[in-house]
């Protein structure tokens, strides 16, 4: 799975990784690894927390949605 949209959306919202981490409750290292491609999958709940903090949909971040695992 490709999470490169995450970085673009985060920057468009004017947030750095630490700010997104605080607002979403997801660790900054996890956010960094998703953005860099080091993590190829993530739980739906993690992506939903990030999407909520960014005021967007999970699909905006991933381009797809699978209820089991993304």
C-alpha positions in Angstrom: 0.0 0.0 0.0 1.2 3.5 -0.8 0.8 6.2 1.8 2.6 9.0 0.0 -0.7 11.0 -0.1 -0.4 11.2 3.7 2.6 13.6 3.5 0.9 15.8 0.9 -2.3 16.0 2.9 -0.5 16.7 6.2 1.6 19.5 4.6 -1.5 21.0 2.9 -3.1 21.2 6.4 0.0 23.0 7.7 1.0 20.3 10.2 4.3 18.7 10.9 4.6 15.1 11.9 4.7 15.9 15.6 1.5 18.0 15.4 -0.3 15.2 13.5 0.9 12.7 16.1 -0.6 14.8 18.9 -3.8 15.4 17.1 -4.3 11.8 16.0 -2.8 9.8 18.9 -0.7 7.9 16.4 3.1 7.8 17.1 5.3 10.2 15.1 7.6 7.3 14.1 4.6 5.5 12.7 3.6 8.5 10.7 7.1 9.0 9.5 7.4 5.3 8.4 4.0 5.5 6.6 5.1 8.6 4.7 8.5 7.2 3.8 7.2 3.9 2.6 8.9 1.9 5.3 5.5 0.6 6.4 3.6 -1.0 3.7 0.4 -1.6 5.7 -1.4 -0.3 8.7 -4.5 -1.1 10.7 -7.7 0.5 9.7 -8.1 2.1 13.2 -4.7 3.8 12.8 -5.6 5.2 9.4 -9.0 6.3 10.7 -7.3 8.3 13.5 -5.0 10.0 11.1 -7.8 10.7 8.6 -9.9 12.2 11.4 -7.1 14.5 12.5 -6.5 15.6 8.9 -10.3 16.0 8.3 -10.2 13.7 5.3 -11.2 10.1 4.4 -9.0 7.0 4.6 -9.4 6.7 0.9 -7.7 10.1 0.5 -4.7 8.8 2.2 -4.5 5.3 0.6 -6.6 5.5 -2.6 -8.5 2.4 -1.4 -10.3 0.9 1.5 -10.2 -2.7 2.8 -12.0 -3.3 6.1 -9.7 -6.2 7.0 -6.2 -4.7 6.5 -4.8 -1.9 4.5 
